[in-house]
Amino acid sequence: MTVEILRPDADGDISGLYNNVYWDHVDNWSYVDEAVADDWDTYVEEGTSGTTYDLYNLPVHSESGIINKITVYARISNWYVSPDNARIAIKTGGTVYYSGNLTTANEAWEDESYEWILNPKTEIAWTWDDIDALQIGIELTSTATSSFYCTQLYLEVNYTLTQSISGILTFGGTIGKAISKTITGILTFGGGLHDFFQSVYGAITFVGNITQKAIATTKVGIVTFTGSLLKSITKSVNGIINYSGSLLKQIAKFPTGIITFSGTIGKAIAKTTTGIFVSTGILSKLGTFKRTITGALTFIGLVNKGINQAISGILTFSGNVIKSITKIILGSITFTGSILKAIGKQIGGVIAFSGIITKVSAFFRTVTGVLTFSGEIFPNTFREIIIEGILRFSGSIKKGIAKTLIGILRLSGILRIFGWNRIIKTILSWSAISKAVTSWTARTKPTTTWTEGTKPEDEWNED
């Protein structure tokens, strides 16, 4: 937020106080307009026993933005008077409004203020037209033996910038609060950031640490981070975002662009992803990575915890996946690294494994796509219910696959420690090894004959 200071430049509708030089009511505004208070040199006062006030006009504003509040500041003093005989005044919409009673110590100049968040006349936020029409003033009370004085009075307008930026901005320090709603140029930051903006249409580079709060609501440009990011970035991402530092908390709710990570991601990223994510670093403590993925995700680093509830895009893993990945997969998934625990409950796309799958006690419940395994599958890998697609194995499989298969199974590797009923309970077709079977019995050959090829006991090992 930013402020604009407006000082009196003419007398207003009421001039009831006296100035200390000519002891009249002429040009009283000039006795309270100084930027640096001169105290007893120039001031106004109530010159007779009673209560009266001045109002002063203000210059036209020169800034723009959303007004958050206004504050009127007054520097006042008294001479043997009770501390309730001065009030700040404003006139807006034809009505005069007052602050509460102001207090000061005897014969001491003190700075007092009063703020109005809303226009008291309209009861809504201030507008710049309101400010241009506003008058500010001071009410003073005196008696036969005492007086109240005012030597300085001015208005402070607190507002948030909303102008568009279409050039190049470079920041080497810390940005404390919101800058703008719309940015169409290039911004470079060497410091921290807090509540940055709502829309980005250009390119942004952050080389420092971002430590406070959200950056934006919508991004359609290119954003690059080389420092640390400690909190959420945005709700919507429509452009390209690159991270080479550390990311410790949630990034976005709705990313639709391309996001690249080369550092460490410490917590959940998003609820919905419709773009492309590339991670070259480490993803850890991702209790729920995101809820929906409809784009492409590529991980070449480590994934330490659960990624997703629903995936309908493409996922590629070339690193290690330590824990469960997802509940629903509707796209294509490729694994070239190690998978240590359960992958998902339902798979409807294409999944290819070229690494090692270990301790996947509940791999999935339903498969409706194509699964290809070229690596090794270790104990307790498949214990779930239905496979309706195509399975291809070119590596080693050491325990049971599934309970029901309604598709095509192709085997080019070795299956060990399998009773036939532990491989599958129901097979509708075996096109790759050319057999027609309706049921298996443990440690026996099929109940129907082979159409071609060799007998099962010549082909399979059972350790």
N, C-alpha and C positions, 0 to 999 in steps of 0.2 A: 504494500500500500504506500501511497505517496500523499504529500500534503501541499496545498497552496495557501500562502498567507496573503490576506487582504486587509489593508489598513485604511482608516477613514481618509477621504479626500474631499469631503464637503459636509456642511451641516445638513442634518436631516429635517424631519417634519417638526421636531420639538427642540428648542434650545432654551432650557430653563435654568441651567447652571451658569455660574460666573467663572470667567477665566481670571487668572491671578495677575495678569499684566495690566489690562485696561479696565478690569472690573466691570465688564459688560458681557453680552451674549454673542458677540460677533466672532465668526470663525473659530468657534470652540473646538472644532475638529482638529485644528492645527496644534492644539495644546496636548493632544493625546495620541498623535500619529507617529511618533518617532519609533524607529526600529530598535534603538537602544534607549531605555528609559532614562530620562534626565531628572526624575524625582521632583525636588523642590524648585527646579528652574521653571518648568511650565506644567500647569495642572488646571483642573476645573474643580469647583466646589459649590456646595449649596450655601449661598451668601446670607440668607436670612433664616430665621427659625421656621423650619418646616421641611417638607419633602418635595423634591422635584427631580427631573431627569433630562438628559440629552439623548438625541438620536443622531446618528451619523450615516451618511451615504458611503458606499464602497465602490472601488473601480470595477469595471467589467472583468470577469474571470479570463484567464489566458490558457488554462489547462483543459483536459477532457478526460472522461472516464466515469466509472460508477461511483457515486458519492456514498461513502459509508456512514459519515456523521459530520457535524460541524461542532466546533468548540470556540467560545468567545473567552478571551483572556483579558483580565483587568488587573492593573497594579494600583493598589489603593492604600490609604493611610487614614488615621483619625487623630483627633485631638480631644481627649477627655470625653469620649462618647462610648455608649454601650456598643457591643460588637454586632448589632443586628440592624444597622442603619445604612447598608449598601446592598444593591442588587444589580445583577447584569440584566440588560433588556435586549430583546430583538423585536423587530416589527416585520411580519410577513403576512401577506394576504389582507392587509388593512387592520390587523390585530396586533397589540403589543403583548408579549409574553415575558415573564420574569423568571430569574433563577431563584433559588432559595436565598436566605440571608447570608451575607458574607461576613467573615470574622477576621479581625486583625488585632495585633498587639498595639498598645497605646504608642502613638508617634512613630511607628515603624512602618516602612513600605513593605508590602507583601504582595506576591503574585497569586491571584485567585482565578478560577475558571469555572465554566459550566458548559456542558455539552448537550446537544439535541441530536439523537440518532435519526429520528423522523421529523419531518416538518409538522409542528404542532397544529398547523391550520388544516393541512390535508390528511395528516396521520399516515402518510406514506413516505417513501424515501425522498430525500431532497433531490431536486433537479438543478441544473446549472441556470435555468431561467429563474428558479427560486432564489438562487444566490445573487444573481444580477439585480434582483428587485429588493433584496434584503437590506434592512437598516439595523445597525447594532448600537447599543447605548449603555448608559450607566445611570442608575437612580441613587441619589444621596440624600441623607437626612442630617439636619443640624439643629442645634438648640441655641439658646442665648449664651451658653457657656462652652459649646463644643461644636466641632465641624468634622465632616468627612471629605476626603480628597481622592481624586483619580488623576494619575499622570500618564497612563498608557492604556490603550484599548485596541484590540485587533481580533480578526476572525481567522481561524484555521479550518480549511476544508480538507477532510481526509477522504481520499478516493483511490480507486484501483484503475490502473491504466488499461484501456481497452483498444488502443489504436493498433492498426495493422503495421507489421514490420516487413519491409520488402527489400532491405539491404543486407549488409553483413554486420553482425554484432559480435564483439569479442569481450569476454568477461574473464578477468584474471583473479578475481576474489570470490567471495561467497555471495550468492543470490539469496536474499532472505525470504522473499515472497513472490507472489504472482507477477509476471511481466506483461503478458498480453494474452489475448484470446486467439489471435490469428498471426502466424508467422509464415512468410513466404520466402525468406532469404536464408542465409547461412549464419549459424550461431556457433561460437566456439567458447567453451567454458574451461577454465583452469581451476575452479574452486568448487564449492558445494552448491546445492540447489534445494529449493523448498517451494512446493506449490507452483510449478513453473508456468504452464499455459494449458489452453484447452485444444488448440488446433495447430498443427505443424504441416506446412506445405513445402518446405525447403529441406535443406540438409543441416543436421545438428551434430556437433562433435563434443563429447564430454571427456576431458582429459584429467579431471580431478575426481574427488570423491563426492558422491551424491548420497547424503546422509539423512535426509529428513522425510519428505513425503512424496506423494504422487507427482509425476511430471506433466501428464497431459491426458486429455480425454480422447482426442483423435490425432493420429499421426498418419500422414500420407506421403511423407518424404523419407529421407534416409537419416537414421540416428546411429551414431557410433559412440560406444562407451569404452574407455580404456582404464577407468578407475574402478572404484568399488561402488556398488549400488545396494543400499540397505533396506529400502522399502519399495512398495508397489510403484509401478511406472505409469500404467495407463489402463483404461477400460477398452479402448479400441485401437488396433494397430492396422493400418492399411498400407504401410510402406515397408521399408527395409530397416532392420535394427541389428547392429553388430555389437556383441559384448566380448571384450577381451579381459575384463577384470572379474571381480567376484560379485555374485548376485545372491543376496541373503534372504529375500522374501519374495512374495508373489509379484509377478510381472504384469500380467494382463488378464482381462476377462474374455476379450474377443479379438485375438490377433488374426488378421487376414492377409498379412504380408509375409515377408521372409525374415526370420530371426536366426542369427548365428551366435552361438556361445562358444568361446574358447577358454573361459575361466571356470570358476566353480559356482554351481547353483545350489543354494542351501535349502530352499523350501519350495512349496508349490508354485507353479508358474501360472496356470490359467484354468478357467472353467471351460472355455470353448476355443478351439484352434481350427482355423480354416485355411491357414497359409502353410508355409514351409518353415520347419525348425531344424537347425543344424547345430549339434552340440559336439565340440571337440574337447571339452573339459570333463569335469566330474559333476554328476548330479547326485546329491545326497540328501537324506532326510525328506524325501518327497512323499509324504504320507498319501497325498492324492495329487498326482502330477497335474492332471486336468480331467475334466469330465467328458469332453467330447473333442475328438480330433477328426477333422474332415480333410485335412491337407496331408502333407508329407513331413515326416520327422526322421532325422538321421542322427544317430548317436555313435560317435567314434571314441568316446571316453567311457567312464564307469557310470552305471546306474545302480544306486544302492537301495532304492525302495520302490514302492508301487508307483506306476506311471498314470494309469488311466482307468476310467470306468467304461468308456465307449470310444472305439477307434474305427473310423470309416475311411481313413486315408492310407498312406503308405508309411511304414516304419522300417528303418534300417538300423541294425545294431552291429557295430564292428568291435565293440569293447565288451566289458563284462556286465551282466545283469545279475544283481545279487538277490533280488526278491521279486515278488509278483509284479507283472507288467500291466495287465488289464483284465477287465471282466468281459468286454465285448469287443471283438475285432471284426470289422467288415471290409477291411482293405487288404493290402499286401504287407507282410512282415518278413524281413530278412535278418537272420542272426549269423554273424561270423565269429562271435566271441563265445564266452561261457555263460550259461544260464543256470543258476543255482537253485531256483525255487519255482513255484507255480507261475504259469504264464497267464492263463485266462480261463474263463468259464465257457465262453461261446466264441467260436471263430467261424467267420463266414467268407473269408478271403483266401489269399494265397500266402502260405508261410514256408520259408526255406531256412533250414538250419545247416550251417557248415562247421559249427563249433561243437562244444560239449554241453550236453544237458544233464544236470546232476540234481538229484533229490527233488524232482518235480512231482511231488506226491499227488497233486491234483492238477494235472496239466490243463485239461478243459473238460467241459461237459458235452458240448456239441461242436462238431466240425462240419461245415457245409462247403468248404472250398478244397484247396489242394495243399497238402503238406509234403515237403521234401526234406529228408534228413540225410546229410552227407557226413556227419560226424558220429560221435558216440553218444548213446543214450544209456545212462546208468540206472541203478536200482530205483524202484518206486516212481517210475516216470509216468506211466499212463494208468490211471485207475478210474477213469470216468466212463461216460455212458454211451454216446452215439458218435459215430464217424460216418458222414454222408458224402464225403468227397473222395479224393484220390490221395493215397499215401505212397511215398517212394522212399525206400531206405537204401543207402549205399554204404552205411557205416555199420557199427555194432549196436545191437539192441540186447539188453541183458535181462529185461523183465517184461511183464505183461503190457499189452498195448491198450486194449479197450474191451468193453463188454459187447458192443454191437457195432458192426460195420455194414454200411449200406452203400458201398462204392467199389472202388478198385484199389487193390493193394499190390504194389510192386516191390519186390525184395531183391537187392543185389548184394547184401551183406550177410551178416551172421546173426541169428537169433538164438540166445542161450537161456537156459533155465525156463523153458516154456513148456507147460502142458498145453495141448491144443486148445482146451477150453479157457486157458489163461491168455491166449492170444486174442481170440474173439469167440463169442458165443454164437453169433449168427453172421454168415457170409452169403451175400447174394451173387457175387461174381468175383472171379479171379482171372482177369484177362491177361495179365502179364505172364503168369506161370501156367495159364491155361488149365483150369480145373473148374468143375461145377460141384459145389458142396453146399449143403444146407445146415449141417451141424458137425461139431467136433466132439470127440470124447477124449478125455485126458489120456496121454501116453498110448494112443491107438491111432491107426490110420483112418482116413475119412470113411464115412458110412456109405458114400457113393464112389463110383469108380472115376479114375482120371481119364480125361479125354485125350491127353497127350502128355509127354514128359515122363518123369520117373516117379517111383513111389515115394511117399513122404519120408519113410525111414531111411531111404537112400540119400535124401536131400537135406534133412534137418538134423541138427545135433541137439541133444538135450543133456546138459551137464548136471 
